Amino acid sequence: MTETPIPVNQPAAKRAAAKPAPAKPGGLIRSSMVYSGFTLISRFMGFFRDLAVTYAMGASATFAADAFNTAAAFPNLFRRIFAEGAFAAAFVPAYSRSLEKDGEEVADVLAADAMAVLAAATIAITVLAELTMPWLMYLIAPGFAANPQKFHLAVILTMITMPYLPCMAIYAHLSGVLNARNRFILSASAPILLNLWTLVAVLPTKTPVQAAEWASVGVIFAGISQAALLWWGCKRTGAHVGFRWPRLTPDIKKLIMLAVPGAIAASATQINIFVSGILVSQVNGARTWLAVCDRLYQLPQGLVGVAIGVALLPQLSRAASADDKPATRAAMDQAIVFALALCLPAAAALASIPFFMIDALYTRGEFTTADAHQTAAALMHYGWGVPAFVLAQIFNRAFFAHQDTKTPMRYGLITVGVNIGVGVTLFHLIGVAGIAAATAVAWWLNVIMMAWELHRRDHYTPSARAVSRVLRILIASVVLGGLLGLASHFRGAIEHVLSAIAFGPVHGKELAIVVVVIAAGAIYPLLLFAVGGLTLTEAKAALRRRKGAAPEGPADLP
């Protein structure tokens, strides 16, 4: 049911009645699982999208795929800095507090003003980029200049995709509004539209260049669709976040001051990606190899790290506002144990069977076996970085909940220096895989620094019980990785047996990876229960809603 805003000048009791109910202790996992469930659907759609893109555009055999991946990555760079990084870090805690203390009407005015400023800033960046794109490309991907056709195509495609930036800024901002109100479904499901539009655009094409051009057009339609969906969702939930001219109110100035360190911190991460892009632009196909890796190693990051972080931030913000340290510790313990229970087995798989996965999933059409070997070499290093990628999402939220965006900024700047130094060194020693290894090293350093600072400030120290659980989960994941390594070693035998009894040799590798992944998914819970990382009773208790209780955590649209 849509709630009617209550004016701020009415009695506090009435204003309190208008506030969204705070999440209950068991809501974190359920909120995360709702977000993860829809994110999983989106990632599967993204996988099919990537299959279509790599099949049609290839990697090292053509120049179209590198040009398209550059065009898709550039607006996303600014989106992560402004929309998802800085503004989200500052806005969600501020909006949550305003909902809690002032009521919906005041909070929604803050949200509308913030969206107007964010939209204006990203539109200005888009216009500037469009006017300077031919010169910008020499900075973005200088290696493309060696191939004039590739360089020209990258310029055209990036000019087509740049308007995706303001669309995504609006989408990310409205996502924060819904998440602060414990609504997670639409923000998690909206990315499905990008995958659908890309598939619709790419599948009818006949050549790699034509596929790249139409895929870029599909990106624009996706951005408009995603922003429109989230705006509709906010209206349906009673959030009145309308469009208005930007104005620098005192609240917006405060938000910007909070967002600036977050922007610098997010910029540090994106500078790593930017420098990596400059390096790999010298190697034909390398941008596409890393883009394929992104889809796989970011799957656990999106399903686990981002999902838990999104659900955790409003809960931590409320606990920090009430100075409730036991609630903060309990939420962080639960988030870390739950996150590692899900991401460590994924890390084990990525590190132990990278070529098995890449070859089975992507080697077809224009994507060659040589491309699969190069992609797998990078994926292995991303694999052991996955737990750090996930933990960083959780530790960041602990700082953001205390409205501290400067500490992640400082550590981000340290991390970017390490990443660039290690990346340049390893790139010249071991090639493109060195970029992935440097990224993993940098993220682990970032996590260690944040964990120590939280402990030093007495904001969070894990309980002995949580540490014990994490160690047990690690043991189960290492054993799983060993079993997967054996499966990869005997891959030929597995494919031979499956081909003989199923679909024939053409589908042997595809069927083999499906069977191995399903078997691993069945074995891991048994390993986890065997070492005591999780008990069956706890698993049921975490996911069970008490009979007669009000819904906890997420709520669907009324």
C-alpha positions as CSV (number, residue, x, y, z in Angstrom):
1,M,0.0,0.0,0.0
2,T,1.4,3.5,-0.9
3,E,2.0,5.6,2.1
4,T,0.8,9.3,2.1
5,P,3.6,11.6,3.3
6,I,2.9,13.4,6.6
7,P,4.0,17.0,6.8
8,V,7.0,17.7,9.0
9,N,5.1,20.2,11.2
10,Q,2.7,17.6,12.5
11,P,3.3,15.8,15.8
12,A,6.3,13.5,16.1
13,A,4.0,10.5,16.7
14,K,2.4,11.0,13.3
15,R,5.7,11.5,11.6
16,A,7.0,8.3,13.2
17,A,4.1,6.4,11.7
18,A,5.1,7.5,8.3
19,K,8.6,6.1,8.6
20,P,9.6,2.7,7.1
21,A,9.9,0.1,9.7
22,P,13.6,-0.6,10.6
23,A,15.0,-3.9,9.5
24,K,14.9,-6.6,12.1
25,P,17.9,-8.7,13.0
26,G,17.1,-11.6,10.6
27,G,16.4,-9.2,7.7
28,L,20.0,-8.8,6.5
29,I,20.4,-12.3,5.0
30,R,16.9,-12.2,3.5
31,S,17.4,-8.7,2.1
32,S,20.7,-9.9,0.6
33,M,19.2,-13.0,-0.8
34,V,16.4,-11.1,-2.5
35,Y,19.0,-8.8,-4.1
36,S,21.2,-11.7,-4.9
37,G,18.4,-13.7,-6.5
38,F,17.5,-11.0,-9.0
39,T,21.2,-10.2,-9.5
40,L,21.7,-13.9,-10.3
41,I,19.0,-13.7,-13.0
42,S,20.7,-10.5,-14.4
43,R,24.1,-12.2,-14.4
44,F,22.8,-15.2,-16.3
45,M,21.3,-12.8,-18.8
46,G,24.7,-11.0,-18.9
47,F,26.4,-14.3,-19.5
48,F,24.2,-15.0,-22.5
49,R,24.8,-11.4,-23.6
50,D,28.6,-12.0,-23.4
51,L,28.3,-15.2,-25.3
52,A,26.5,-13.4,-28.1
53,V,29.1,-10.5,-28.1
54,T,32.2,-12.8,-28.1
55,Y,30.6,-15.1,-30.7
56,A,29.8,-12.1,-33.0
57,M,32.8,-9.9,-32.3
58,G,35.6,-12.3,-31.1
59,A,38.6,-10.9,-29.4
60,S,42.1,-11.0,-30.9
61,A,40.9,-12.1,-34.3
62,T,39.0,-8.8,-34.9
63,F,39.2,-5.2,-33.6
64,A,35.4,-4.8,-33.1
65,A,35.2,-6.4,-29.6
66,D,38.0,-4.2,-28.1
67,A,36.4,-1.1,-29.6
68,F,33.0,-2.0,-28.1
69,N,34.3,-2.9,-24.7
70,T,36.2,0.4,-24.6
71,A,32.9,2.2,-25.5
72,A,31.0,0.3,-22.8
73,A,33.7,0.9,-20.1
74,F,34.2,4.6,-20.4
75,P,30.8,5.9,-19.3
76,N,30.8,3.2,-16.6
77,L,34.0,4.6,-15.2
78,F,32.3,7.9,-14.4
79,R,29.1,6.1,-13.3
80,R,31.1,4.2,-10.6
81,I,32.9,7.4,-9.5
82,F,29.8,9.7,-9.2
83,A,26.7,7.6,-9.0
84,E,27.6,4.4,-7.3
85,G,30.7,5.5,-5.5
86,A,30.6,9.0,-4.1
87,F,26.9,9.9,-4.1
88,A,25.7,6.5,-3.0
89,A,28.2,6.5,-0.1
90,A,27.0,9.9,1.1
91,F,23.4,9.8,0.1
92,V,22.1,6.5,1.5
93,P,23.1,7.1,5.1
94,A,21.8,10.7,4.9
95,Y,18.5,9.7,3.4
96,S,18.1,6.8,5.9
97,R,18.7,9.2,8.8
98,S,16.3,11.7,7.3
99,L,13.6,9.1,6.9
100,E,14.2,8.0,10.5
101,K,14.2,11.5,12.1
102,D,12.3,13.8,9.8
103,G,9.8,11.7,7.9
104,E,9.2,10.9,4.3
105,E,8.4,14.4,3.0
106,V,11.6,16.0,4.1
107,A,13.7,13.0,3.1
108,D,12.1,13.0,-0.4
109,V,13.0,16.7,-0.9
110,L,16.6,15.8,-0.1
111,A,16.4,12.9,-2.6
112,A,15.0,15.1,-5.4
113,D,17.5,17.9,-4.9
114,A,20.4,15.3,-4.9
115,M,19.1,13.7,-8.1
116,A,18.9,17.1,-9.8
117,V,22.5,18.0,-8.9
118,L,23.8,14.5,-9.9
119,A,21.9,14.5,-13.2
120,A,23.3,18.0,-14.1
121,A,26.8,17.0,-13.3
122,T,26.7,13.8,-15.4
123,I,25.0,15.6,-18.3
124,A,27.8,18.2,-18.3
125,I,30.5,15.4,-18.3
126,T,28.7,13.7,-21.2
127,V,28.6,16.8,-23.3
128,L,32.2,17.6,-22.6
129,A,33.2,14.0,-23.5
130,E,31.2,14.1,-26.7
131,L,32.9,17.2,-27.9
132,T,36.4,16.0,-27.1
133,M,36.1,12.3,-27.8
134,P,38.6,12.0,-30.7
135,W,41.3,13.5,-28.5
136,L,40.2,11.6,-25.4
137,M,40.6,8.3,-27.2
138,Y,44.4,9.0,-27.4
139,L,44.3,9.1,-23.6
140,I,41.8,6.3,-23.0
141,A,43.4,3.7,-25.4
142,P,46.6,5.0,-27.0
143,G,47.5,1.6,-28.3
144,F,44.5,1.7,-30.6
145,A,46.2,4.4,-32.7
146,A,48.3,1.8,-34.3
147,N,45.2,0.6,-36.1
148,P,43.3,3.6,-37.6
149,Q,40.1,1.5,-38.2
150,K,40.0,0.3,-34.7
151,F,40.7,3.8,-33.3
152,H,37.9,5.4,-35.4
153,L,35.4,2.7,-34.5
154,A,36.2,3.1,-30.8
155,V,35.6,6.9,-31.0
156,I,32.3,6.5,-32.8
157,L,31.0,3.8,-30.4
158,T,32.1,5.7,-27.3
159,M,30.2,8.8,-28.5
160,I,27.1,6.6,-28.9
161,T,27.4,5.1,-25.4
162,M,28.2,8.3,-23.4
163,P,24.5,9.3,-22.8
164,Y,24.3,6.0,-20.8
165,L,26.1,7.9,-18.0
166,P,23.3,10.3,-16.9
167,C,20.7,7.5,-17.3
168,M,22.8,5.3,-15.0
169,A,23.3,8.2,-12.5
170,I,19.6,8.6,-12.1
171,Y,19.1,4.8,-11.9
172,A,21.8,4.4,-9.2
173,H,20.4,7.3,-7.2
174,L,16.8,6.1,-7.3
175,S,18.2,2.6,-6.4
176,G,19.6,4.2,-3.2
177,V,16.1,5.7,-2.4
178,L,14.5,2.2,-2.8
179,N,17.2,0.4,-0.8
180,A,16.9,2.9,2.1
181,R,13.2,2.0,2.2
182,N,14.1,-1.7,2.3
183,R,13.0,-2.2,-1.4
184,F,15.6,-4.2,-3.2
185,I,13.9,-6.0,-6.1
186,L,13.8,-3.4,-8.8
187,S,17.3,-2.1,-8.3
188,A,18.6,-5.7,-8.5
189,S,16.5,-6.6,-11.6
190,A,16.9,-3.5,-13.7
191,P,20.3,-4.6,-15.1
192,I,18.4,-7.4,-16.9
193,L,17.2,-4.7,-19.3
194,L,20.8,-4.0,-20.5
195,N,21.3,-7.6,-21.3
196,L,18.0,-7.9,-23.1
197,W,18.6,-4.8,-25.2
198,T,22.1,-5.9,-26.1
199,L,20.9,-9.4,-27.2
200,V,18.1,-7.8,-29.3
201,A,20.7,-5.5,-30.9
202,V,23.5,-8.1,-31.5
203,L,21.7,-11.3,-32.6
204,P,20.5,-10.1,-36.0
205,T,23.8,-8.7,-37.1
206,K,26.1,-10.2,-39.7
207,T,29.6,-8.8,-39.2
208,P,31.7,-8.0,-36.1
209,V,31.7,-4.3,-36.8
210,Q,27.9,-4.2,-37.3
211,A,27.5,-6.1,-34.0
212,A,29.6,-3.6,-32.2
213,E,27.6,-0.7,-33.6
214,W,24.2,-2.0,-32.8
215,A,25.3,-3.2,-29.4
216,S,26.3,0.4,-28.6
217,V,22.9,1.6,-29.6
218,G,21.3,-1.0,-27.4
219,V,23.3,0.4,-24.4
220,I,21.4,3.7,-24.8
221,F,18.0,2.1,-24.9
222,A,18.9,0.1,-21.9
223,G,19.9,3.2,-19.9
224,I,16.7,5.0,-20.6
225,S,14.7,1.8,-19.7
226,Q,16.5,1.3,-16.4
227,A,16.1,4.9,-15.3
228,A,12.4,4.8,-16.2
229,L,11.8,1.6,-14.3
230,L,13.4,2.8,-11.1
231,W,11.5,6.1,-11.3
232,W,8.2,4.2,-11.6
233,G,9.2,2.0,-8.7
234,C,9.9,5.0,-6.5
235,K,6.5,6.4,-7.3
236,R,4.8,3.1,-6.5
237,T,6.4,2.8,-3.1
238,G,5.4,6.3,-2.1
239,A,8.7,8.0,-2.6
240,H,8.1,11.4,-4.2
241,V,11.4,12.1,-6.0
242,G,10.4,14.4,-8.8
243,F,12.5,16.2,-11.4
244,R,13.5,19.8,-10.7
245,W,16.2,22.3,-11.4
246,P,19.4,21.7,-9.4
247,R,19.9,23.9,-6.4
248,L,22.6,24.0,-3.8
249,T,20.7,23.9,-0.5
250,P,22.6,23.6,2.8
251,D,21.7,19.8,2.9
252,I,23.0,19.3,-0.7
253,K,26.2,21.3,0.1
254,K,26.8,19.0,3.1
255,L,26.1,15.9,0.9
256,I,28.6,17.2,-1.7
257,M,31.2,17.7,1.0
258,L,30.7,14.1,2.2
259,A,30.7,12.9,-1.4
260,V,34.0,14.5,-2.5
261,P,36.2,12.1,-0.5
262,G,34.0,9.2,-1.7
263,A,34.5,10.4,-5.3
264,I,38.3,10.6,-4.8
265,A,38.2,7.1,-3.2
266,A,36.1,5.7,-6.1
267,S,38.4,7.6,-8.5
268,A,41.3,5.7,-7.1
269,T,39.8,2.4,-8.0
270,Q,38.8,3.7,-11.5
271,I,42.2,5.0,-12.1
272,N,43.5,1.5,-11.6
273,I,41.1,0.3,-14.3
274,F,42.0,3.3,-16.5
275,V,45.7,2.6,-16.3
276,S,45.1,-1.1,-16.9
277,G,43.1,-0.1,-20.0
278,I,46.0,2.0,-21.3
279,L,48.4,-0.9,-20.8
280,V,46.3,-3.6,-22.4
281,S,45.3,-1.3,-25.4
282,Q,48.7,-2.2,-26.7
283,V,47.7,-5.9,-27.0
284,N,45.0,-6.8,-29.5
285,G,42.2,-8.7,-27.8
286,A,43.3,-7.9,-24.3
287,R,40.4,-5.6,-23.4
288,T,38.0,-8.3,-24.4
289,W,39.9,-10.9,-22.4
290,L,39.6,-8.8,-19.3
291,A,36.0,-8.0,-20.1
292,V,35.2,-11.7,-20.1
293,C,37.0,-12.1,-16.8
294,D,35.0,-9.3,-15.4
295,R,31.7,-11.2,-16.0
296,L,33.0,-14.2,-14.1
297,Y,34.9,-12.7,-11.1
298,Q,32.3,-10.0,-10.6
299,L,29.5,-12.6,-10.3
300,P,30.3,-13.4,-6.7
301,Q,31.1,-9.7,-6.1
302,G,27.7,-8.7,-7.4
303,L,25.7,-11.5,-5.9
304,V,27.4,-11.4,-2.5
305,G,29.5,-8.3,-1.8
306,V,27.2,-5.7,-3.4
307,A,24.0,-7.4,-2.3
308,I,25.1,-7.7,1.3
309,G,26.6,-4.2,1.2
310,V,23.3,-2.7,-0.1
311,A,21.3,-4.5,2.6
312,L,23.9,-3.8,5.3
313,L,24.3,0.0,4.9
314,P,20.8,1.1,6.1
315,Q,21.0,-1.3,9.0
316,L,24.5,-0.1,10.1
317,S,23.4,3.5,9.7
318,R,20.6,3.0,12.1
319,A,22.9,1.2,14.6
320,A,25.6,3.9,14.3
321,S,22.9,6.6,14.8
322,A,21.8,4.9,18.0
323,D,25.4,4.1,19.1
324,D,24.4,0.5,19.3
325,K,27.8,-1.4,19.2
326,P,26.4,-4.9,19.8
327,A,24.0,-4.5,16.9
328,T,26.8,-3.2,14.7
329,R,29.0,-6.1,15.6
330,A,26.3,-8.7,15.1
331,A,25.4,-7.3,11.7
332,M,29.0,-7.2,10.6
333,D,29.7,-10.7,11.9
334,Q,26.7,-12.0,10.1
335,A,27.6,-10.2,6.9
336,I,31.2,-11.4,6.8
337,V,30.5,-15.0,7.6
338,F,27.6,-15.2,5.1
339,A,29.6,-13.4,2.4
340,L,32.7,-15.7,2.8
341,A,30.5,-18.8,2.9
342,L,29.3,-17.9,-0.6
343,C,32.3,-16.2,-2.2
344,L,35.2,-18.5,-1.1
345,P,33.9,-21.5,-3.0
346,A,33.5,-19.3,-6.1
347,A,37.1,-18.1,-5.6
348,A,38.3,-21.7,-5.4
349,A,36.6,-22.5,-8.7
350,L,37.9,-19.5,-10.5
351,A,41.5,-20.2,-9.3
352,S,41.5,-23.9,-9.9
353,I,39.7,-24.4,-13.2
354,P,39.9,-21.2,-15.2
355,F,40.7,-22.6,-18.6
356,F,38.2,-25.4,-18.2
357,M,35.5,-22.7,-17.6
358,I,36.6,-20.3,-20.3
359,D,37.1,-22.9,-23.0
360,A,33.8,-24.6,-22.3
361,L,31.8,-21.4,-22.1
362,Y,33.3,-19.0,-24.7
363,T,35.5,-20.8,-27.3
364,R,33.4,-20.7,-30.4
365,G,32.7,-18.4,-33.3
366,E,35.2,-15.5,-33.4
367,F,36.6,-16.4,-29.9
368,T,39.6,-18.7,-30.3
369,T,41.4,-21.2,-28.1
370,A,44.3,-18.7,-27.9
371,D,41.9,-16.2,-26.5
372,A,40.6,-18.7,-24.0
373,H,44.2,-19.4,-22.7
374,Q,44.9,-15.7,-22.3
375,T,41.6,-15.1,-20.5
376,A,42.1,-18.0,-18.2
377,A,45.6,-16.8,-17.1
378,A,44.0,-13.5,-16.0
379,L,41.0,-15.2,-14.4
380,M,43.1,-17.4,-12.2
381,H,44.6,-14.3,-10.5
382,Y,41.2,-12.5,-10.2
383,G,40.0,-15.7,-8.5
384,W,42.2,-15.3,-5.4
385,G,41.2,-11.7,-5.2
386,V,37.5,-12.4,-5.1
387,P,37.2,-12.6,-1.3
388,A,38.9,-9.2,-1.0
389,F,36.5,-7.6,-3.6
390,V,33.6,-8.9,-1.5
391,L,35.0,-7.9,1.9
392,A,35.8,-4.4,0.7
393,Q,32.1,-3.8,0.0
394,I,31.3,-4.7,3.6
395,F,34.1,-2.8,5.3
396,N,33.3,0.3,3.2
397,R,29.8,0.3,4.5
398,A,31.0,0.3,8.1
399,F,32.8,3.6,7.4
400,F,29.9,5.0,5.4
401,A,27.5,4.2,8.2
402,H,29.5,6.6,10.4
403,Q,29.5,9.2,7.6
404,D,33.2,8.7,7.2
405,T,34.1,8.8,3.5
406,K,37.6,10.2,4.1
407,T,39.2,7.0,5.5
408,P,38.2,4.9,2.5
409,M,39.5,7.7,0.3
410,R,42.9,7.7,2.0
411,Y,43.2,3.9,1.7
412,G,42.0,4.1,-1.9
413,L,44.8,6.4,-2.8
414,I,47.3,4.1,-1.2
415,T,45.8,1.2,-3.1
416,V,45.9,2.9,-6.4
417,G,49.6,3.6,-6.1
418,V,50.3,0.0,-5.2
419,N,48.1,-1.3,-8.0
420,I,49.7,0.9,-10.7
421,G,53.2,0.1,-9.6
422,V,52.6,-3.6,-9.3
423,G,50.5,-3.7,-12.5
424,V,53.1,-2.0,-14.7
425,T,55.8,-4.3,-13.3
426,L,53.9,-7.5,-13.7
427,F,52.5,-6.5,-17.1
428,H,56.0,-6.3,-18.5
429,L,57.0,-9.6,-16.7
430,I,54.0,-11.9,-17.4
431,G,51.7,-9.9,-19.7
432,V,48.0,-9.3,-19.3
433,A,47.7,-11.7,-16.4
434,G,49.9,-9.3,-14.4
435,I,47.1,-6.7,-14.5
436,A,44.7,-9.2,-12.8
437,A,47.4,-10.2,-10.2
438,A,48.1,-6.5,-9.3
439,T,44.4,-5.9,-8.9
440,A,44.1,-8.8,-6.4
441,V,47.1,-7.6,-4.4
442,A,45.8,-4.1,-4.2
443,W,42.3,-5.1,-3.0
444,W,43.7,-7.4,-0.3
445,L,45.9,-4.5,0.9
446,N,42.8,-2.2,1.0
447,V,40.8,-4.8,3.0
448,I,43.6,-5.3,5.5
449,M,44.0,-1.5,6.1
450,M,40.2,-1.0,6.5
451,A,39.9,-3.9,8.9
452,W,42.7,-2.6,11.1
453,E,41.3,0.9,11.2
454,L,37.8,-0.4,12.2
455,H,39.5,-2.4,15.0
456,R,41.6,0.6,16.1
457,R,38.6,2.9,16.3
458,D,36.6,0.2,18.2
459,H,34.0,0.3,15.4
460,Y,34.2,-3.4,14.7
461,T,36.3,-6.3,15.8
462,P,35.1,-9.8,14.8
463,S,33.9,-12.1,17.5
464,A,35.9,-15.3,18.2
465,R,32.9,-17.3,16.9
466,A,32.9,-15.4,13.6
467,V,36.7,-16.0,13.2
468,S,36.2,-19.7,13.9
469,R,33.4,-19.9,11.3
470,V,35.6,-18.1,8.7
471,L,38.5,-20.5,9.2
472,R,36.1,-23.5,8.8
473,I,34.6,-22.1,5.6
474,L,38.2,-21.6,4.3
475,I,39.0,-25.2,4.9
476,A,35.9,-26.4,3.1
477,S,36.7,-24.1,0.2
478,V,40.3,-25.3,-0.1
479,V,39.1,-28.9,-0.2
480,L,36.6,-28.0,-2.9
481,G,39.3,-26.3,-4.9
482,G,41.4,-29.5,-4.8
483,L,38.5,-31.6,-6.0
484,L,37.8,-29.1,-8.9
485,G,41.5,-29.2,-9.8
486,L,41.3,-33.0,-10.1
487,A,38.2,-32.6,-12.3
488,S,40.2,-30.2,-14.6
489,H,43.1,-32.7,-14.7
490,F,40.7,-35.5,-15.8
491,R,38.7,-33.2,-18.1
492,G,39.3,-35.3,-21.2
493,A,38.0,-38.5,-19.5
494,I,34.9,-36.6,-18.2
495,E,34.1,-35.2,-21.6
496,H,34.6,-38.6,-23.2
497,V,32.2,-40.4,-20.8
498,L,29.6,-37.6,-21.1
499,S,29.8,-37.4,-24.9
500,A,29.4,-41.1,-25.2
501,I,26.1,-41.1,-23.2
502,A,24.6,-37.7,-24.0
503,F,24.8,-35.2,-26.8
504,G,27.9,-36.2,-28.8
505,P,31.4,-34.7,-29.0
506,V,30.3,-31.2,-30.1
507,H,28.7,-30.6,-26.7
508,G,31.2,-32.5,-24.6
509,K,33.0,-29.6,-23.0
510,E,29.8,-27.6,-22.4
511,L,28.2,-30.6,-20.7
512,A,31.3,-31.4,-18.7
513,I,31.5,-27.9,-17.1
514,V,27.8,-28.0,-16.3
515,V,28.1,-31.4,-14.6
516,V,31.3,-30.4,-12.7
517,V,29.7,-27.1,-11.4
518,I,26.5,-28.9,-10.3
519,A,28.6,-31.5,-8.5
520,A,30.6,-28.8,-6.8
521,G,27.5,-27.0,-5.8
522,A,26.2,-30.3,-4.2
523,I,29.5,-31.2,-2.5
524,Y,30.3,-27.8,-1.0
525,P,27.3,-27.6,1.5
526,L,28.3,-31.1,2.7
527,L,31.9,-30.0,3.2
528,L,30.7,-26.8,5.0
529,F,28.5,-28.8,7.4
530,A,31.2,-31.4,7.9
531,V,33.8,-28.9,9.1
532,G,31.3,-27.0,11.2
533,G,31.3,-23.8,9.1
534,L,27.5,-23.8,9.2
535,T,24.9,-26.1,10.9
536,L,21.7,-27.1,9.2
537,T,19.7,-25.6,12.1
538,E,21.4,-22.2,11.7
539,A,20.8,-22.3,7.9
540,K,17.1,-22.9,8.4
541,A,16.9,-20.3,11.2
542,A,18.5,-17.6,9.1
543,L,16.1,-18.1,6.2
544,R,12.9,-18.9,8.1
545,R,10.4,-16.1,8.8
546,R,8.8,-16.4,12.2
547,K,5.2,-17.5,12.0
548,G,2.9,-14.4,12.2
549,A,5.8,-12.0,12.1
550,A,5.8,-9.0,9.8
551,P,8.0,-9.2,6.7
552,E,11.6,-8.4,7.5
553,G,14.1,-6.7,5.3
554,P,13.0,-6.5,1.7
555,A,9.5,-5.7,0.6
556,D,8.2,-5.9,-2.9
557,L,6.2,-3.2,-4.6
558,P,2.7,-2.8,-3.1
